[in-house]
């Protein structure tokens, strides 16, 4: 995925979900984005994959209602925010990156 060449800003939302990459088109399309398609270092791609795996780690696919709560949700949240900031630095000003709990346009 590339940034638009016409001056528009590409928008990405960093958000975990089950059986998905943790990146989403945040410009109205809503599609899931493979981090490997972005111009970012492999270390960040791997860190995003690890964060997504952390989200799914305790999920009971056979009985979702039986899934235990995440053991350290504050650490998970902090890591997601750290990854969103890292992604924003790597992509630069042609991209708008936000963590999913933050409202669009929030600083």
N, C-alpha and C positions, 0 to 999 in steps of 0.2 A: 504494500500500500504506500502510495506517495502523497505528499502534500499537494493540494491544488496549485497549479501554476498560474492561475488567473487572479491572484491576490486574496482569494478567500482563505479562511483558516480552517484546517481540518480539526475535527473535535473527537476526542477519545474519552470515554468514561472507564475508569478502573473499577471493576465490580466483579466479585466472585459469583459463580453460579455452578450448579452441578453439571458435570460432563461438558464443560465449555472452557474456552480460554477466558482469562479474566479481563479482557479488553473488549469494549463495545463502541461502535460508531455512535457518537453523541451529537450528530448533526441532523438528526431526524430519520436516518435510515434504520438505526437500531440493530444492525448486523453485528455478529461476533467477529472479532479480528484476531487472527493468528499473529502473535508477537513476532514470529520469525519472518513475517512479511514486511516488517517495519525496519527503517534504517537505524537500528540500535545494536549495541554490543551483545554478543552471545551471553555474557554474564547476566545481563538484564533479562534476556529471554529465559534463561534458566531460573533466575530468581522469581520471575512471574509464574513459571510452571510450578516451582516449589510452593509458592503461596497458594496457588489453586489446589495443589495436592493437600495442603494443610487444611483447607476448607472442607475437602471431601473426606478427610481421614477417618472421621468417626461416623460417617453417614452409613446407615444400614439400608443398602439397596433393596433388600428383600422386604424390609418392613420399615419404611422411612419414619413412621411415628415412634418407633422404638430407638431411634438415633439419640445418643446421649448429647447433652449440650457441649459446646466447644470448651475444652479445658481452660484456656486462657484467652478470652475474647479481647481483652485490652491489648495484649501483645500482638494478636492477629490484626487488630485495627491499626496499631502503630506501624506494623510492617506494610500494610496496604498503603498507608499514607506515605511512608518512606519510598515505596516503589512508584507511586504516582508522581512524587516530586522528582525522582531519578528519571522517570520516563519523560517528564516535561523538560528537564535539562537536556536530555539527549536529543529530543526532537526539535527543540528550539522554537522560535516565535511563530513559525508558520503553522504550529499546532496548538490547540487548546486542550489541555489535559486536566481532568478533575476526578477526584475521588468520589465514588458513588453516593456517599452520605452528604456531600456538599451540594448545595443548590447551584444550578447553572448560573454563571456570572458571579458567584461568591468568590471572594479573594481568599 
